[in-house]
Structures are given as structure tokens and as C-alpha cells.
Amino acid sequence: MYTDFLPVVIFTGLAVALVALPLLIQHIVSPRHNKGGEKLTSYECGEIPEGSAWVKFNVRFYIIALIFLIFDVEVIFLFPWAVVFKQLTIEGWGFLAFVEMFIFVSILIVGFAYVWIKGDLDWVRMKLKYGEGRYSNLKVKE
């Protein structure tokens, strides 16, 4: 009965070894240097860093990049369809392929309109419902 679990024990031991062995080798081989001073400064491509590396990053850049990627990847699906559309038309499936792509593009347009109306494409967004501190004087655009 215990021999039935031998492969599980072997694979578990192998998994632990494959995790522990590189960590052990890294600990043995890596140099021991002082972890202070210049080692803790942020790397700025050879430039002397100015200020802290912990700056506030505007999440708007991330949102706009994510929206771009979503719509860019969706547009990539149009190219294979365009390549085979003529062949599908010859085989009698042209209208179905056109309707399917019309639905697909309609969903994209609805998503784009939603993002536009929501204001996520505005580079500088000044709508604040509950402004605090220096932003308390900003009014909500209606």
C-alpha cells in the first residue's frame, strides 16, 4: 500500500529539490557586500538620481495603455477574417461571416463609446466627486 505513494513522494522530493537547490547555489556563489549606501540608490541609466524613487504614479497612464491593448488586440482579429472572407463568400457563408463580424465590431463600438462617455480617454481628468485638500475647490463637470 505504501508503494502506491512512492511516485508522489519522489515527485514531491524532486519539486522541493528543484526549488531549494538554486536558492542554495545562489547563497553559496553570491558575493557578500554591504547592503547600504550606493547599493540602495535607484538606478537611473547612469544618471545621478534626483529625489525619491517612490513617486506617485498617475494610474491614468495604465488605464489608457490597457484600453489601447484591448482594442488593438481586438482589431487584430479583423485581419484573418478579411483574408478568408472572399473564400467564405464563394462557399456561400459570406452573409453569415459578415453578420458575425458586424456583431463583433458593434460590441467593440459599444465598448469604445462606454470608455469615451465614462471619460477614461481624457488625459487630464478634473472630475472629482469628493475632493480633499488642495482638490476640494474643483467642481464636478455635469
N, CA, C and O atoms as a GROMACS GRO file, in nm:
protein
  568
    1MET      N    1   0.082  -0.119   0.000
    1MET     CA    2   0.000   0.000   0.000
    1MET      C    3   0.086   0.126   0.000
    1MET      O    4   0.055   0.223  -0.068
    2TYR      N    5   0.195   0.124   0.076
    2TYR     CA    6   0.282   0.241   0.081
    2TYR      C    7   0.358   0.260  -0.050
    2TYR      O    8   0.400   0.371  -0.083
    3THR      N    9   0.376   0.154  -0.124
    3THR     CA   10   0.447   0.167  -0.251
    3THR      C   11   0.363   0.241  -0.356
    3THR      O   12   0.417   0.291  -0.454
    4ASP      N   13   0.232   0.249  -0.335
    4ASP     CA   14   0.148   0.324  -0.427
    4ASP      C   15   0.177   0.473  -0.421
    4ASP      O   16   0.156   0.545  -0.518
    5PHE      N   17   0.225   0.519  -0.306
    5PHE     CA   18   0.255   0.660  -0.288
    5PHE      C   19   0.399   0.695  -0.320
    5PHE      O   20   0.439   0.810  -0.307
    6LEU      N   21   0.479   0.597  -0.361
    6LEU     CA   22   0.620   0.621  -0.390
    6LEU      C   23   0.640   0.725  -0.502
    6LEU      O   24   0.726   0.811  -0.487
    7PRO      N   25   0.563   0.722  -0.613
    7PRO     CA   26   0.581   0.827  -0.714
    7PRO      C   27   0.547   0.967  -0.660
    7PRO      O   28   0.612   1.064  -0.696
    8VAL      N   29   0.446   0.976  -0.574
    8VAL     CA   30   0.411   1.106  -0.516
    8VAL      C   31   0.524   1.158  -0.429
    8VAL      O   32   0.557   1.276  -0.434
    9VAL      N   33   0.583   1.070  -0.350
    9VAL     CA   34   0.695   1.109  -0.263
    9VAL      C   35   0.815   1.149  -0.347
    9VAL      O   36   0.884   1.246  -0.315
   10ILE      N   37   0.841   1.075  -0.453
   10ILE     CA   38   0.957   1.106  -0.540
   10ILE      C   39   0.936   1.242  -0.607
   10ILE      O   40   1.028   1.324  -0.608
   11PHE      N   41   0.816   1.268  -0.663
   11PHE     CA   42   0.791   1.396  -0.729
   11PHE      C   43   0.789   1.512  -0.630
   11PHE      O   44   0.832   1.622  -0.664
   12THR      N   45   0.741   1.489  -0.510
   12THR     CA   46   0.744   1.594  -0.408
   12THR      C   47   0.888   1.626  -0.370
   12THR      O   48   0.925   1.743  -0.359
   13GLY      N   49   0.969   1.524  -0.352
   13GLY     CA   50   1.111   1.547  -0.322
   13GLY      C   51   1.182   1.617  -0.436
   13GLY      O   52   1.265   1.705  -0.413
   14LEU      N   53   1.150   1.579  -0.559
   14LEU     CA   54   1.210   1.644  -0.675
   14LEU      C   55   1.167   1.791  -0.684
   14LEU      O   56   1.249   1.877  -0.716
   15ALA      N   57   1.041   1.818  -0.654
   15ALA     CA   58   0.993   1.957  -0.657
   15ALA      C   59   1.064   2.040  -0.551
   15ALA      O   60   1.105   2.153  -0.579
   16VAL      N   61   1.078   1.987  -0.432
   16VAL     CA   62   1.148   2.060  -0.325
   16VAL      C   63   1.294   2.081  -0.362
   16VAL      O   64   1.349   2.189  -0.337
   17ALA      N   65   1.356   1.981  -0.422
   17ALA     CA   66   1.497   1.993  -0.461
   17ALA      C   67   1.514   2.097  -0.572
   17ALA      O   68   1.610   2.174  -0.570
   18LEU      N   69   1.421   2.099  -0.668
   18LEU     CA   70   1.432   2.196  -0.778
   18LEU      C   71   1.409   2.339  -0.731
   18LEU      O   72   1.452   2.433  -0.799
   19VAL      N   73   1.344   2.358  -0.618
   19VAL     CA   74   1.327   2.492  -0.563
   19VAL      C   75   1.444   2.525  -0.471
   19VAL      O   76   1.498   2.636  -0.479
   20ALA      N   77   1.483   2.432  -0.386
   20ALA     CA   78   1.586   2.459  -0.285
   20ALA      C   79   1.726   2.464  -0.344
   20ALA      O   80   1.809   2.544  -0.299
   21LEU      N   81   1.754   2.381  -0.443
   21LEU     CA   82   1.890   2.374  -0.498
   21LEU      C   83   1.936   2.506  -0.560
   21LEU      O   84   2.047   2.550  -0.529
   22PRO      N   85   1.858   2.573  -0.647
   22PRO     CA   86   1.903   2.702  -0.699
   22PRO      C   87   1.919   2.808  -0.590
   22PRO      O   88   2.010   2.891  -0.598
   23LEU      N   89   1.833   2.806  -0.489
   23LEU     CA   90   1.848   2.901  -0.380
   23LEU      C   91   1.975   2.876  -0.301
   23LEU      O   92   2.044   2.970  -0.261
   24LEU      N   93   2.007   2.750  -0.279
   24LEU     CA   94   2.130   2.716  -0.208
   24LEU      C   95   2.253   2.754  -0.290
   24LEU      O   96   2.349   2.809  -0.236
   25ILE      N   97   2.251   2.726  -0.419
   25ILE     CA   98   2.364   2.762  -0.506
   25ILE      C   99   2.380   2.914  -0.511
   25ILE      O  100   2.493   2.963  -0.506
   26GLN      N  101   2.271   2.988  -0.520
   26GLN     CA  102   2.278   3.134  -0.521
   26GLN      C  103   2.335   3.187  -0.391
   26GLN      O  104   2.413   3.282  -0.392
   27HIS      N  105   2.299   3.127  -0.280
   27HIS     CA  106   2.351   3.171  -0.150
   27HIS      C  107   2.501   3.144  -0.138
   27HIS      O  108   2.574   3.224  -0.080
   28ILE      N  109   2.546   3.033  -0.192
   28ILE     CA  110   2.689   2.999  -0.184
   28ILE      C  111   2.771   3.085  -0.279
   28ILE      O  112   2.878   3.132  -0.241
   29VAL      N  113   2.723   3.107  -0.400
   29VAL     CA  114   2.801   3.175  -0.504
   29VAL      C  115   2.795   3.327  -0.493
   29VAL      O  116   2.892   3.394  -0.528
   30SER      N  117   2.686   3.384  -0.445
   30SER     CA  118   2.670   3.528  -0.448
   30SER      C  119   2.766   3.598  -0.354
   30SER      O  120   2.795   3.548  -0.245
   31PRO      N  121   2.817   3.714  -0.396
   31PRO     CA  122   2.910   3.788  -0.312
   31PRO      C  123   2.838   3.852  -0.193
   31PRO      O  124   2.719   3.884  -0.201
   32ARG      N  125   2.911   3.870  -0.086
   32ARG     CA  126   2.855   3.934   0.035
   32ARG      C  127   2.908   4.077   0.041
   32ARG      O  128   3.022   4.101   0.079
   33HIS      N  129   2.824   4.170   0.003
   33HIS     CA  130   2.862   4.311   0.005
   33HIS      C  131   2.776   4.384   0.104
   33HIS      O  132   2.674   4.335   0.152
   34ASN      N  133   2.821   4.504   0.134
   34ASN     CA  134   2.744   4.591   0.221
   34ASN      C  135   2.615   4.631   0.149
   34ASN      O  136   2.620   4.677   0.035
   35LYS      N  137   2.502   4.615   0.214
   35LYS     CA  138   2.373   4.643   0.152
   35LYS      C  139   2.330   4.788   0.172
   35LYS      O  140   2.211   4.817   0.162
   36GLY      N  141   2.418   4.877   0.199
   36GLY     CA  142   2.381   5.015   0.223
   36GLY      C  143   2.445   5.107   0.122
   36GLY      O  144   2.510   5.062   0.027
   37GLY      N  145   2.427   5.236   0.141
   37GLY     CA  146   2.492   5.337   0.057
   37GLY      C  147   2.445   5.334  -0.085
   37GLY      O  148   2.326   5.341  -0.114
   38GLU      N  149   2.541   5.324  -0.176
   38GLU     CA  150   2.512   5.329  -0.319
   38GLU      C  151   2.432   5.210  -0.367
   38GLU      O  152   2.363   5.218  -0.469
   39LYS      N  153   2.440   5.100  -0.295
   39LYS     CA  154   2.367   4.980  -0.334
   39LYS      C  155   2.214   5.002  -0.328
   39LYS      O  156   2.140   4.942  -0.405
   40LEU      N  157   2.169   5.087  -0.237
   40LEU     CA  158   2.026   5.109  -0.219
   40LEU      C  159   1.970   5.222  -0.304
   40LEU      O  160   1.850   5.246  -0.299
   41THR      N  161   2.052   5.293  -0.380
   41THR     CA  162   2.000   5.400  -0.464
   41THR      C  163   1.934   5.341  -0.588
   41THR      O  164   1.970   5.233  -0.634
   42SER      N  165   1.837   5.413  -0.641
   42SER     CA  166   1.769   5.366  -0.761
   42SER      C  167   1.858   5.388  -0.882
   42SER      O  168   1.932   5.486  -0.889
   43TYR      N  169   1.850   5.297  -0.978
   43TYR     CA  170   1.933   5.305  -1.098
   43TYR      C  171   1.861   5.390  -1.202
   43TYR      O  172   1.746   5.361  -1.237
   44GLU      N  173   1.926   5.493  -1.250
   44GLU     CA  174   1.866   5.584  -1.347
   44GLU      C  175   1.948   5.590  -1.475
   44GLU      O  176   1.975   5.698  -1.527
   45CYS      N  177   1.989   5.477  -1.526
   45CYS     CA  178   2.061   5.466  -1.653
   45CYS      C  179   2.188   5.552  -1.654
   45CYS      O  180   2.217   5.620  -1.752
   46GLY      N  181   2.262   5.548  -1.547
   46GLY     CA  182   2.388   5.621  -1.539
   46GLY      C  183   2.374   5.762  -1.488
   46GLY      O  184   2.475   5.826  -1.457
   47GLU      N  185   2.253   5.813  -1.477
   47GLU     CA  186   2.231   5.947  -1.426
   47GLU      C  187   2.223   5.943  -1.273
   47GLU      O  188   2.182   5.843  -1.214
   48ILE      N  189   2.263   6.051  -1.212
   48ILE     CA  190   2.252   6.060  -1.067
   48ILE      C  191   2.105   6.079  -1.032
   48ILE      O  192   2.042   6.172  -1.082
   49PRO      N  193   2.051   5.992  -0.948
   49PRO     CA  194   1.907   6.004  -0.916
   49PRO      C  195   1.876   6.131  -0.838
   49PRO      O  196   1.953   6.174  -0.752
   50GLU      N  197   1.762   6.189  -0.870
   50GLU     CA  198   1.717   6.309  -0.801
   50GLU      C  199   1.589   6.275  -0.726
   50GLU      O  200   1.492   6.230  -0.786
   51GLY      N  201   1.588   6.296  -0.598
   51GLY     CA  202   1.468   6.271  -0.519
   51GLY      C  203   1.446   6.123  -0.492
   51GLY      O  204   1.535   6.041  -0.513
   52SER      N  205   1.327   6.092  -0.447
   52SER     CA  206   1.292   5.956  -0.411
   52SER      C  207   1.241   5.879  -0.532
   52SER      O  208   1.183   5.938  -0.624
   53ALA      N  209   1.262   5.749  -0.532
   53ALA     CA  210   1.208   5.665  -0.638
   53ALA      C  211   1.062   5.631  -0.611
   53ALA      O  212   0.994   5.578  -0.698
   54TRP      N  213   1.014   5.661  -0.492
   54TRP     CA  214   0.876   5.632  -0.454
   54TRP      C  215   0.788   5.754  -0.484
   54TRP      O  216   0.742   5.822  -0.392
   55VAL      N  217   0.766   5.780  -0.611
   55VAL     CA  218   0.682   5.892  -0.651
   55VAL      C  219   0.542   5.840  -0.684
   55VAL      O  220   0.525   5.723  -0.717
   56LYS      N  221   0.444   5.928  -0.674
   56LYS     CA  222   0.308   5.890  -0.710
   56LYS      C  223   0.299   5.878  -0.861
   56LYS      O  224   0.336   5.970  -0.934
   57PHE      N  225   0.249   5.767  -0.906
   57PHE     CA  226   0.234   5.741  -1.050
   57PHE      C  227   0.086   5.751  -1.083
   57PHE      O  228   0.003   5.686  -1.020
   58ASN      N  229   0.054   5.833  -1.181
   58ASN     CA  230  -0.084   5.851  -1.221
   58ASN      C  231  -0.136   5.724  -1.287
   58ASN      O  232  -0.079   5.678  -1.386
   59VAL      N  233  -0.242   5.668  -1.234
   59VAL     CA  234  -0.297   5.544  -1.286
   59VAL      C  235  -0.361   5.564  -1.424
   59VAL      O  236  -0.392   5.466  -1.492
   60ARG      N  237  -0.382   5.688  -1.465
   60ARG     CA  238  -0.441   5.716  -1.595
   60ARG      C  239  -0.356   5.658  -1.709
   60ARG      O  240  -0.410   5.610  -1.809
   61PHE      N  241  -0.223   5.663  -1.694
   61PHE     CA  242  -0.137   5.608  -1.798
   61PHE      C  243  -0.162   5.459  -1.816
   61PHE      O  244  -0.168   5.409  -1.928
   62TYR      N  245  -0.178   5.388  -1.704
   62TYR     CA  246  -0.204   5.245  -1.709
   62TYR      C  247  -0.340   5.216  -1.773
   62TYR      O  248  -0.351   5.125  -1.854
   63ILE      N  249  -0.441   5.293  -1.737
   63ILE     CA  250  -0.575   5.270  -1.790
   63ILE      C  251  -0.578   5.293  -1.941
   63ILE      O  252  -0.636   5.214  -2.015
   64ILE      N  253  -0.516   5.401  -1.986
   64ILE     CA  254  -0.514   5.430  -2.129
   64ILE      C  255  -0.434   5.323  -2.205
   64ILE      O  256  -0.474   5.283  -2.314
   65ALA      N  257  -0.324   5.277  -2.148
   65ALA     CA  258  -0.246   5.170  -2.212
   65ALA      C  259  -0.325   5.041  -2.218
   65ALA      O  260  -0.320   4.969  -2.318
   66LEU      N  261  -0.399   5.010  -2.112
   66LEU     CA  262  -0.479   4.889  -2.110
   66LEU      C  263  -0.592   4.897  -2.212
   66LEU      O  264  -0.620   4.798  -2.281
   67ILE      N  265  -0.658   5.011  -2.222
   67ILE     CA  266  -0.764   5.028  -2.322
   67ILE      C  267  -0.706   5.015  -2.462
   67ILE      O  268  -0.767   4.953  -2.549
   68PHE      N  269  -0.589   5.073  -2.485
   68PHE     CA  270  -0.524   5.060  -2.616
   68PHE      C  271  -0.497   4.914  -2.649
   68PHE      O  272  -0.524   4.869  -2.760
   69LEU      N  273  -0.444   4.840  -2.552
   69LEU     CA  274  -0.413   4.699  -2.577
   69LEU      C  275  -0.540   4.619  -2.606
   69LEU      O  276  -0.541   4.534  -2.695
   70ILE      N  277  -0.645   4.645  -2.532
   70ILE     CA  278  -0.769   4.572  -2.554
   70ILE      C  279  -0.820   4.594  -2.696
   70ILE      O  280  -0.850   4.498  -2.767
   71PHE      N  281  -0.828   4.720  -2.739
   71PHE     CA  282  -0.881   4.748  -2.872
   71PHE      C  283  -0.781   4.708  -2.981
   71PHE      O  284  -0.823   4.671  -3.091
   72ASP      N  285  -0.653   4.715  -2.953
   72ASP     CA  286  -0.552   4.675  -3.051
   72ASP      C  287  -0.559   4.525  -3.076
   72ASP      O  288  -0.553   4.481  -3.191
   73VAL      N  289  -0.572   4.447  -2.972
   73VAL     CA  290  -0.581   4.302  -2.988
   73VAL      C  291  -0.711   4.264  -3.058
   73VAL      O  292  -0.713   4.173  -3.140
   74GLU      N  293  -0.819   4.334  -3.026
   74GLU     CA  294  -0.945   4.303  -3.092
   74GLU      C  295  -0.939   4.335  -3.241
   74GLU      O  296  -0.997   4.263  -3.322
   75VAL      N  297  -0.870   4.441  -3.278
   75VAL     CA  298  -0.860   4.476  -3.420
   75VAL      C  299  -0.776   4.373  -3.495
   75VAL      O  300  -0.796   4.353  -3.615
   76ILE      N  301  -0.684   4.307  -3.426
   76ILE     CA  302  -0.603   4.203  -3.491
   76ILE      C  303  -0.691   4.090  -3.541
   76ILE      O  304  -0.657   4.024  -3.640
   77PHE      N  305  -0.804   4.066  -3.474
   77PHE     CA  306  -0.895   3.959  -3.519
   77PHE      C  307  -0.964   3.993  -3.651
   77PHE      O  308  -1.022   3.904  -3.714
   78LEU      N  309  -0.960   4.117  -3.693
   78LEU     CA  310  -1.021   4.154  -3.821
   78LEU      C  311  -0.939   4.106  -3.940
   78LEU      O  312  -0.996   4.078  -4.046
   79PHE      N  313  -0.808   4.096  -3.926
   79PHE     CA  314  -0.722   4.060  -4.039
   79PHE      C  315  -0.746   3.917  -4.088
   79PHE      O  316  -0.762   3.899  -4.209
   80PRO      N  317  -0.749   3.814  -4.002
   80PRO     CA  318  -0.777   3.680  -4.056
   80PRO      C  319  -0.915   3.670  -4.119
   80PRO      O  320  -0.934   3.601  -4.219
   81TRP      N  321  -1.011   3.740  -4.062
   81TRP     CA  322  -1.146   3.741  -4.120
   81TRP      C  323  -1.144   3.802  -4.260
   81TRP      O  324  -1.206   3.749  -4.352
   82ALA      N  325  -1.072   3.912  -4.275
   82ALA     CA  326  -1.065   3.978  -4.406
   82ALA      C  327  -0.996   3.890  -4.508
   82ALA      O  328  -1.028   3.894  -4.627
   83VAL      N  329  -0.900   3.810  -4.464
   83VAL     CA  330  -0.827   3.724  -4.556
   83VAL      C  331  -0.917   3.612  -4.609
   83VAL      O  332  -0.912   3.578  -4.727
   84VAL      N  333  -1.000   3.554  -4.523
   84VAL     CA  334  -1.082   3.440  -4.564
   84VAL      C  335  -1.222   3.480  -4.606
   84VAL      O  336  -1.301   3.394  -4.644
   85PHE      N  337  -1.255   3.608  -4.601
   85PHE     CA  338  -1.393   3.649  -4.632
   85PHE      C  339  -1.431   3.618  -4.776
   85PHE      O  340  -1.543   3.573  -4.801
   86LYS      N  341  -1.342   3.640  -4.870
   86LYS     CA  342  -1.373   3.612  -5.011
   86LYS      C  343  -1.399   3.463  -5.032
   86LYS      O  344  -1.491   3.425  -5.104
   87GLN      N  345  -1.318   3.379  -4.968
   87GLN     CA  346  -1.337   3.235  -4.980
   87GLN      C  347  -1.470   3.192  -4.916
   87GLN      O  348  -1.540   3.107  -4.970
   88LEU      N  349  -1.504   3.253  -4.804
   88LEU     CA  350  -1.632   3.222  -4.739
   88LEU      C  351  -1.749   3.267  -4.825
   88LEU      O  352  -1.853   3.201  -4.827
   89THR      N  353  -1.733   3.378  -4.897
   89THR     CA  354  -1.838   3.427  -4.986
   89THR      C  355  -1.858   3.329  -5.102
   89THR      O  356  -1.972   3.301  -5.141
   90ILE      N  357  -1.749   3.278  -5.155
   90ILE     CA  358  -1.758   3.181  -5.266
   90ILE      C  359  -1.829   3.054  -5.220
   90ILE      O  360  -1.907   2.994  -5.294
   91GLU      N  361  -1.801   3.012  -5.095
   91GLU     CA  362  -1.861   2.889  -5.043
   91GLU      C  363  -2.004   2.909  -4.994
   91GLU      O  364  -2.069   2.812  -4.954
   92GLY      N  365  -2.054   3.033  -4.996
   92GLY     CA  366  -2.191   3.057  -4.955
   92GLY      C  367  -2.208   3.097  -4.809
   92GLY      O  368  -2.321   3.108  -4.761
   93TRP      N  369  -2.100   3.120  -4.738
   93TRP     CA  370  -2.105   3.159  -4.597
   93TRP      C  371  -2.074   3.307  -4.578
   93TRP      O  372  -2.049   3.351  -4.466
   94GLY      N  373  -2.076   3.384  -4.684
   94GLY     CA  374  -2.036   3.524  -4.678
   94GLY      C  375  -2.127   3.609  -4.591
   94GLY      O  376  -2.079   3.690  -4.512
   95PHE      N  377  -2.260   3.589  -4.604
   95PHE     CA  378  -2.352   3.671  -4.526
   95PHE      C  379  -2.338   3.640  -4.377
   95PHE      O  380  -2.341   3.731  -4.294
   96LEU      N  381  -2.324   3.512  -4.342
   96LEU     CA  382  -2.307   3.473  -4.201
   96LEU      C  383  -2.177   3.531  -4.145
   96LEU      O  384  -2.174   3.581  -4.033
   97ALA      N  385  -2.070   3.524  -4.224
   97ALA     CA  386  -1.943   3.580  -4.178
   97ALA      C  387  -1.955   3.731  -4.161
   97ALA      O  388  -1.900   3.788  -4.066
   98PHE      N  389  -2.025   3.797  -4.251
   98PHE     CA  390  -2.043   3.941  -4.240
   98PHE      C  391  -2.124   3.977  -4.116
   98PHE      O  392  -2.089   4.071  -4.045
   99VAL      N  393  -2.231   3.903  -4.089
   99VAL     CA  394  -2.314   3.930  -3.971
   99VAL      C  395  -2.233   3.907  -3.843
   99VAL      O  396  -2.241   3.987  -3.750
  100GLU      N  397  -2.156   3.798  -3.840
  100GLU     CA  398  -2.073   3.773  -3.721
  100GLU      C  399  -1.972   3.885  -3.698
  100GLU      O  400  -1.953   3.928  -3.584
  101MET      N  401  -1.908   3.932  -3.804
  101MET     CA  402  -1.811   4.040  -3.787
  101MET      C  403  -1.881   4.171  -3.754
  101MET      O  404  -1.825   4.254  -3.681
  102PHE      N  405  -2.002   4.192  -3.806
  102PHE     CA  406  -2.079   4.311  -3.771
  102PHE      C  407  -2.112   4.312  -3.622
  102PHE      O  408  -2.103   4.416  -3.556
  103ILE      N  409  -2.150   4.198  -3.568
  103ILE     CA  410  -2.177   4.187  -3.424
  103ILE      C  411  -2.050   4.213  -3.344
  103ILE      O  412  -2.053   4.285  -3.244
  104PHE      N  413  -1.938   4.156  -3.388
  104PHE     CA  414  -1.810   4.175  -3.321
  104PHE      C  415  -1.770   4.322  -3.319
  104PHE      O  416  -1.730   4.374  -3.215
  105VAL      N  417  -1.780   4.388  -3.434
  105VAL     CA  418  -1.743   4.530  -3.442
  105VAL      C  419  -1.842   4.615  -3.363
  105VAL      O  420  -1.804   4.716  -3.304
  106SER      N  421  -1.969   4.576  -3.362
  106SER     CA  422  -2.069   4.650  -3.283
  106SER      C  423  -2.036   4.644  -3.134
  106SER      O  424  -2.048   4.745  -3.064
  107ILE      N  425  -1.994   4.528  -3.086
  107ILE     CA  426  -1.953   4.517  -2.946
  107ILE      C  427  -1.833   4.606  -2.918
  107ILE      O  428  -1.826   4.670  -2.813
  108LEU      N  429  -1.738   4.610  -3.011
  108LEU     CA  430  -1.622   4.698  -2.995
  108LEU      C  431  -1.665   4.845  -2.991
  108LEU      O  432  -1.613   4.922  -2.911
  109ILE      N  433  -1.757   4.883  -3.077
  109ILE     CA  434  -1.802   5.022  -3.081
  109ILE      C  435  -1.875   5.058  -2.952
  109ILE      O  436  -1.857   5.167  -2.899
  110VAL      N  437  -1.957   4.967  -2.900
  110VAL     CA  438  -2.025   4.991  -2.773
  110VAL      C  439  -1.923   5.006  -2.660
  110VAL      O  440  -1.937   5.095  -2.575
  111GLY      N  441  -1.822   4.921  -2.658
  111GLY     CA  442  -1.717   4.934  -2.557
  111GLY      C  443  -1.640   5.064  -2.569
  111GLY      O  444  -1.608   5.128  -2.469
  112PHE      N  445  -1.610   5.103  -2.693
  112PHE     CA  446  -1.539   5.229  -2.715
  112PHE      C  447  -1.625   5.348  -2.671
  112PHE      O  448  -1.574   5.442  -2.609
  113ALA      N  449  -1.755   5.344  -2.703
  113ALA     CA  450  -1.844   5.452  -2.662
  113ALA      C  451  -1.854   5.458  -2.509
  113ALA      O  452  -1.856   5.567  -2.452
  114TYR      N  453  -1.858   5.344  -2.444
  114TYR     CA  454  -1.865   5.341  -2.298
  114TYR      C  455  -1.740   5.404  -2.236
  114TYR      O  456  -1.749   5.484  -2.144
  115VAL      N  457  -1.625   5.367  -2.289
  115VAL     CA  458  -1.499   5.422  -2.238
  115VAL      C  459  -1.493   5.573  -2.263
  115VAL      O  460  -1.447   5.649  -2.177
  116TRP      N  461  -1.539   5.616  -2.379
  116TRP     CA  462  -1.537   5.759  -2.412
  116TRP      C  463  -1.632   5.838  -2.323
  116TRP      O  464  -1.595   5.942  -2.269
  117ILE      N  465  -1.756   5.788  -2.306
  117ILE     CA  466  -1.854   5.857  -2.223
  117ILE      C  467  -1.809   5.860  -2.077
  117ILE      O  468  -1.829   5.960  -2.008
  118LYS      N  469  -1.750   5.752  -2.031
  118LYS     CA  470  -1.704   5.746  -1.893
  118LYS      C  471  -1.590   5.844  -1.869
  118LYS      O  472  -1.565   5.883  -1.755
  119GLY      N  473  -1.520   5.885  -1.974
  119GLY     CA  474  -1.412   5.983  -1.963
  119GLY      C  475  -1.277   5.922  -1.938
  119GLY      O  476  -1.184   5.991  -1.897
  120ASP      N  477  -1.263   5.792  -1.964
  120ASP     CA  478  -1.134   5.727  -1.940
  120ASP      C  479  -1.031   5.759  -2.047
  120ASP      O  480  -0.913   5.727  -2.030
  121LEU      N  481  -1.071   5.821  -2.156
  121LEU     CA  482  -0.976   5.858  -2.259
  121LEU      C  483  -0.923   6.000  -2.241
  121LEU      O  484  -0.833   6.043  -2.314
  122ASP      N  485  -0.979   6.074  -2.145
  122ASP     CA  486  -0.928   6.208  -2.117
  122ASP      C  487  -0.792   6.197  -2.050
  122ASP      O  488  -0.778   6.127  -1.949
  123TRP      N  489  -0.694   6.266  -2.105
  123TRP     CA  490  -0.560   6.258  -2.049
  123TRP      C  491  -0.553   6.322  -1.912
  123TRP      O  492  -0.490   6.270  -1.820
  124VAL      N  493  -0.618   6.437  -1.898
  124VAL     CA  494  -0.626   6.505  -1.769
  124VAL      C  495  -0.772   6.505  -1.728
  124VAL      O  496  -0.858   6.559  -1.798
  125ARG      N  497  -0.799   6.446  -1.617
  125ARG     CA  498  -0.937   6.432  -1.571
  125ARG      C  499  -0.955   6.518  -1.447
  125ARG      O  500  -0.886   6.498  -1.347
  126MET      N  501  -1.047   6.611  -1.454
  126MET     CA  502  -1.066   6.704  -1.343
  126MET      C  503  -1.201   6.684  -1.274
  126MET      O  504  -1.246   6.775  -1.204
  127LYS      N  505  -1.265   6.571  -1.291
  127LYS     CA  506  -1.393   6.546  -1.227
  127LYS      C  507  -1.367   6.477  -1.092
  127LYS      O  508  -1.317   6.364  -1.090
  128LEU      N  509  -1.400   6.541  -0.985
  128LEU     CA  510  -1.383   6.483  -0.853
  128LEU      C  511  -1.514   6.494  -0.777
  128LEU      O  512  -1.567   6.604  -0.760
  129LYS      N  513  -1.567   6.383  -0.731
  129LYS     CA  514  -1.690   6.389  -0.654
  129LYS      C  515  -1.664   6.441  -0.514
  129LYS      O  516  -1.736   6.527  -0.463
  130TYR      N  517  -1.561   6.389  -0.453
  130TYR     CA  518  -1.530   6.426  -0.314
  130TYR      C  519  -1.384   6.470  -0.307
  130TYR      O  520  -1.296   6.391  -0.270
  131GLY      N  521  -1.358   6.595  -0.343
  131GLY     CA  522  -1.223   6.646  -0.340
  131GLY      C  523  -1.178   6.675  -0.198
  131GLY      O  524  -1.254   6.727  -0.117
  132GLU      N  525  -1.054   6.641  -0.169
  132GLU     CA  526  -0.998   6.667  -0.037
  132GLU      C  527  -0.871   6.749  -0.053
  132GLU      O  528  -0.803   6.741  -0.155
  133GLY      N  529  -0.839   6.827   0.048
  133GLY     CA  530  -0.716   6.905   0.047
  133GLY      C  531  -0.715   7.008  -0.063
  133GLY      O  532  -0.810   7.085  -0.077
  134ARG      N  533  -0.608   7.009  -0.142
  134ARG     CA  534  -0.596   7.110  -0.247
  134ARG      C  535  -0.693   7.086  -0.362
  134ARG      O  536  -0.709   7.173  -0.448
  135TYR      N  537  -0.758   6.968  -0.367
  135TYR     CA  538  -0.854   6.939  -0.473
  135TYR      C  539  -0.998   6.969  -0.433
  135TYR      O  540  -1.090   6.943  -0.510
  136SER      N  541  -1.018   7.024  -0.316
  136SER     CA  542  -1.155   7.048  -0.268
  136SER      C  543  -1.225   7.158  -0.345
  136SER      O  544  -1.348   7.163  -0.345
  137ASN      N  545  -1.151   7.246  -0.412
  137ASN     CA  546  -1.215   7.356  -0.487
  137ASN      C  547  -1.251   7.317  -0.629
  137ASN      O  548  -1.311   7.397  -0.700
  138LEU      N  549  -1.217   7.197  -0.674
  138LEU     CA  550  -1.252   7.152  -0.809
  138LEU      C  551  -1.398   7.108  -0.811
  138LEU      O  552  -1.443   7.035  -0.723
  139LYS      N  553  -1.471   7.153  -0.910
  139LYS     CA  554  -1.613   7.121  -0.922
  139LYS      C  555  -1.631   7.003  -1.016
  139LYS      O  556  -1.550   6.980  -1.106
  140VAL      N  557  -1.739   6.929  -0.994
  140VAL     CA  558  -1.772   6.817  -1.080
  140VAL      C  559  -1.835   6.870  -1.208
  140VAL      O  560  -1.927   6.951  -1.204
  141LYS      N  561  -1.784   6.824  -1.323
  141LYS     CA  562  -1.842   6.864  -1.452
  141LYS      C  563  -1.971   6.785  -1.472
  141LYS      O  564  -1.973   6.663  -1.457
  142GLU      N  565  -2.076   6.855  -1.506
  142GLU     CA  566  -2.204   6.789  -1.527
  142GLU      C  567  -2.258   6.818  -1.664
  142GLU      O  568  -2.365   6.769  -1.699
   0.00000   0.00000   0.00000
